[in-house]
Amino acid sequence: MSPLPLLILGDGRFPSGGHAHSGGAEAAVAAGRVHDAASLEAFCLGRLATSGLVAASLAAAAAAGYDPLALDDAADARTPSPALRQAARKLGRQLMRAVRAVWPGPELEHLAAARPAGAHQPVVLGLAARSAGLTPRGAAQAAAYDSVCAPVTAVVRLLGLDPFAATTVTARLGGAMESVAAEAAGHAARLPADGVDALPAASAPLLDITAEQHAAWPVRLFAS
C-alpha cells in the first residue's frame, strides 16, 4: 500500500472543507476549558477516545466494503446532536466533491446519488480511502488524525497559540491516534458477523451540548 493517498487525505490543503470547522474547540475556548497547549491536548484526547473512535470505526468499515448507506444510518444513530449531524453531512458533501475528482469510482457515485444532501464525513472518508487503495486501518488513521487536527488548527486561530506548541500536541497524540485506529479496524472487522452493532457508540455529551449552543451563536468564527 502506498502511503501517498493517506498523506493527501490528511493534508490540510486538501479541499475537504475542514478548515471551516473547529471540532468543538471554539465552544471549549469560549467556556475556558481550552486555554493553552495542555488543555488543548486533554480536549483532543477526550474527543479522540469518543467521537474520534466512532468516526474511525465508520471510516474503517466503509473502507472494508461494508454497505455505506447502512453505515450512514449508523452514524446518524451515534450522533444525537442535530447540529453535529448537519456539520457531518456538510463536511461529507464537500469531501465527496473532492474525492470524486481525485479518486473517482462507482461506490462514490452510488453514495453521492443516494445521499445528495451529503453522507456523514467518516463514511465518505472511508470510501475515499477504499477508492485510493488504502486499507481499513489506513482509513481509520486518517479519521483519527482528522479528529485531532480540526481542534488543534482551530485553537491556533482562536487563541493565537504558538504553532510549534500546537504541532507538538498533535505529535504527542500520535500513539493515541494509532491505538484508536487499531481498535477501530478491529470493530470494522466484526461487521460481517455482527452488523453495525459491532461499531462503538462512545458518547461525548458535553460536545453534543456545546455544539447545540454554538450553533445558536449569532457570531462565530467556525461553522462547528
Backbone hydrogen bonds, N-H to C=O, Kabsch-Sander energy under -0.5 kcal/mol:
donor,donor_aa,acceptor,acceptor_aa,energy
7,L,3,P,-2.1
8,I,4,L,-2.5
9,L,5,P,-2.7
10,G,6,L,-1.9
11,D,7,L,-0.8
11,D,8,I,-0.7
14,F,11,D,-2.0
16,S,14,F,-2.8
20,A,17,G,-1.5
21,H,18,G,-2.0
24,G,224,S,-1.1
25,A,22,S,-1.4
28,A,24,G,-1.7
29,V,25,A,-2.8
30,A,26,E,-2.2
31,A,27,A,-1.8
32,G,29,V,-1.2
33,R,28,A,-1.8
34,V,28,A,-1.3
35,H,33,R,-0.5
40,L,36,D,-2.1
41,E,37,A,-2.3
42,A,38,A,-2.0
43,F,39,S,-2.2
44,C,40,L,-2.7
45,L,41,E,-2.3
46,G,42,A,-2.1
47,R,43,F,-2.4
48,L,44,C,-2.7
49,A,45,L,-1.9
50,T,46,G,-0.7
50,T,47,R,-0.7
52,G,47,R,-3.1
53,L,48,L,-0.6
54,V,50,T,-2.0
55,A,51,S,-2.5
56,A,52,G,-2.5
57,S,53,L,-2.2
58,L,54,V,-2.3
59,A,55,A,-2.5
60,A,56,A,-2.3
61,A,57,S,-2.3
62,A,58,L,-2.3
63,A,59,A,-2.3
64,A,60,A,-1.5
65,G,62,A,-1.2
66,Y,61,A,-2.2
71,L,67,D,-1.9
72,D,68,P,-2.3
73,D,69,L,-2.0
74,A,70,A,-2.1
75,A,71,L,-2.4
76,D,72,D,-2.0
77,A,73,D,-2.1
78,R,74,A,-1.2
79,T,76,D,-1.6
85,R,81,S,-2.3
86,Q,82,P,-2.5
87,A,83,A,-2.2
88,A,84,L,-2.6
89,R,85,R,-2.1
90,K,86,Q,-2.2
91,L,87,A,-2.6
92,G,88,A,-2.1
93,R,89,R,-2.4
94,Q,90,K,-2.0
95,L,91,L,-2.7
96,M,92,G,-2.4
97,R,93,R,-1.7
98,A,94,Q,-1.6
99,V,95,L,-2.8
100,R,96,M,-2.3
101,A,97,R,-0.8
102,V,98,A,-1.7
103,W,99,V,-3.0
109,E,105,G,-1.9
110,H,106,P,-2.4
111,L,107,E,-2.1
112,A,108,L,-2.6
113,A,109,E,-2.1
114,A,110,H,-2.1
115,R,111,L,-2.3
118,G,115,R,-2.0
121,Q,88,A,-0.9
123,V,120,H,-0.8
124,V,120,H,-1.9
125,L,121,Q,-2.7
126,G,122,P,-2.2
127,L,123,V,-2.1
128,A,124,V,-2.7
129,A,125,L,-2.5
130,R,126,G,-2.2
131,S,127,L,-2.8
132,A,128,A,-2.0
133,G,130,R,-1.2
134,L,129,A,-3.1
139,A,135,T,-2.2
140,A,136,P,-2.4
141,Q,137,R,-2.3
142,A,138,G,-2.2
143,A,139,A,-2.1
144,A,140,A,-2.7
145,Y,141,Q,-2.6
146,D,142,A,-2.1
147,S,143,A,-2.0
148,V,144,A,-1.1
148,V,145,Y,-0.5
149,C,145,Y,-2.8
150,A,146,D,-1.9
152,V,148,V,-1.9
153,T,149,C,-2.8
154,A,150,A,-1.9
155,V,151,P,-2.6
156,V,152,V,-1.4
157,R,153,T,-1.1
158,L,154,A,-2.7
159,L,155,V,-2.7
160,G,156,V,-0.9
161,L,155,V,-1.0
166,A,162,D,-2.3
167,T,163,P,-2.5
168,T,164,F,-1.8
169,V,165,A,-1.7
170,T,166,A,-1.8
171,A,167,T,-2.4
172,R,168,T,-2.6
173,L,169,V,-1.4
174,G,171,A,-1.6
177,M,173,L,-2.5
178,E,174,G,-2.2
179,S,175,G,-2.2
180,V,176,A,-2.3
181,A,177,M,-2.4
182,A,178,E,-2.3
183,E,179,S,-2.4
184,A,180,V,-2.8
185,A,181,A,-2.3
186,G,182,A,-1.7
187,H,183,E,-2.1
188,A,184,A,-2.5
189,A,185,A,-1.8
190,R,186,G,-0.7
190,R,187,H,-1.1
191,L,188,A,-1.4
193,A,190,R,-0.8
194,D,190,R,-2.7
195,G,191,L,-3.0
197,D,194,D,-0.8
198,A,195,G,-2.1
199,L,196,V,-1.6
207,L,204,A,-0.8
208,D,204,A,-1.8
209,I,205,P,-2.8
210,T,206,L,-2.6
211,A,207,L,-1.7
212,E,208,D,-1.6
213,Q,209,I,-1.9
214,H,210,T,-2.9
215,A,211,A,-2.0
216,A,212,E,-0.7
216,A,213,Q,-0.9
217,W,214,H,-1.4
223,A,20,A,-3.3
224,S,20,A,-0.5
